[in-house]
Amino acid sequence: MRQETLMGHCARVDSHCGRCDIPLPFDFTMAFQPIVDIESTRIVTYEVLVRGPGGESAYSVISKVTDDLIYRFDQACRSKPIELASRRWSGSSCRPGCNGCPAASATPSESSEPPR
């Protein structure tokens, strides 16, 4: 059964998304850049930055993202920092900040592709 959204662009069928559930053809990780409150000199959050598996630049990863991979990559960039942060700061009040595609939503089933 196809799950329809307001935009009608979801690729989810029987709880499987043909656009989002397929692994990306490249690996990447995330770096967590501390954001510091200068007055209190304490870390208040972390900006999440995409990196290659060996610490390579964001460009080395983003340059591999083709038009047909952009929504899978965006979804991976939303889930990977949560996974990494939960392992790194388990039980802490740390709240990393993540950036994403403005046209994508929080759930893959609501993601829509921009008009071409």
HELIX and SHEET records of a PDB file:
HELIX    1   1 ALA A   58  ILE A   62  1                                   5    
HELIX    2   2 ASP A   67  LEU A   69  5                                   3    
HELIX    3   3 ILE A   70  ARG A   88  1                                  19    
HELIX    4   4 PRO A  108  GLU A  110  5                                   3    
SHEET    1   A 2 ARG A  12  VAL A  13  0                                        
SHEET    2   A 2 HIS A  16  CYS A  17 -1                                        
SHEET    1   B 3 THR A  29  ASP A  37  0                                        
SHEET    2   B 3 ARG A  42  ARG A  51 -1                                        
SHEET    3   B 3 PRO A  96  GLY A  97  1                                        
END                                                                             
